[in-house]
């Protein structure tokens, strides 16, 4: 595991990118905060999903909005793949999955 991190660190330096996590305290704190955001953002959809499936009603939810969220998350995940950024990829794949669950619920109810 540590060997892989060393290889990725060297690759970032070779590409002229900042190290991850950043060397400065403020940026390093932001790096770690964004890990939490990547986990918390999909989890923030759980109450909406729970309400949708327990009430069995998609009333008040716009199918267009949720489909656009799915498409935007797919594009962000693709961006993560193209830039070899697994953090962006996985965070947006989870968001896409949860948004897709809402879309399916709206179509069902």
N, C-alpha and C positions, 0 to 999 in steps of 0.2 A: 504494500500500500504506500509506504513512504517513498519507495523507488519510483512509483508512478507519479507521485506528486513532484518529485525532483525533475522527472522528464518533462512534465507539463510546465514547471517553472522555467526550465531552460528554453522550452519552445516559446513561451511568452516573451522572454528576454530577446530571443532571436528575432521575433516578429516586431519588436519595439513596443510591446504592450506592457502595461504596469503589472507588477507581480500580484498574485492573488493568494491570500488576502493582501491588500495594499500595505505598504510600509508605514504610512502616516496613520496616526491614531484615529482621526476623524473618518478617513476613507475606510480603514479597517473596520470600524464600528458600523459604517454603512454597509459594507460587504456582508457582515454577519447579520445585520438587520434584514437584509434582502433575502437571506436564507429563510428567515422566519416568515417573511411576506410570501415567499414562494410556497410555503406550507399552509399558511393561514388563509390566503386568498381562496383557494378551492374549498377549504373548510367553511368559509363564510357563506357558501351556497347551501350548506346542509339545511339550515332552517327553511329556506325557500323550497327545497326539494321535499322536506318533511311535510310542510304545509300543503304543497301541491298534491302529494300522494295520499295524505290522510284525509284531506277535505274532498279529494277526487274532483277538483274543480280548477281549471286554468283561468277562471274569470279574473280579469284585470291584468293578465300577463300578455304581452305582445309577442306573438310567434316570430315576427320579423326581427325584433330586437334580439331574441335569444339565438336565432339562426345566425344573425350577424356576429354575435359573440363567438359562436362556434367557428365561423369562418375566420374571424380575426385571430383566434387562438391557434388555428391551423397555420395561418401565415406566420405568427410569432414562433411556433414550433419549427417551421421550415427555416426561419431565420436562425434559430438556434443550431439547427443541423448544418446549415451553410457555413456558419461562423464557428462551428465546433464548440459551442457553448452548451454543455449538458444542463446547466442550471436553468437557462432560458427554455430549453427544449422540454425538460420534465415538468417544470412549473406550468407551462402552457398546455402540455398534453393532459395534465390533471384538470386544468380549468376547462379545456375542451370537453373532456369526458363528463364533468359535472354539468356543464352547460347543455350538453347533448341529452343528459338525463332529464333536464327541465324541458327541452324541446319535445322529447318523447312523451312526457307527462302532459304537456299542453295538447299534443295531438290525440292522446288517449282520452282526455277529459274535456 
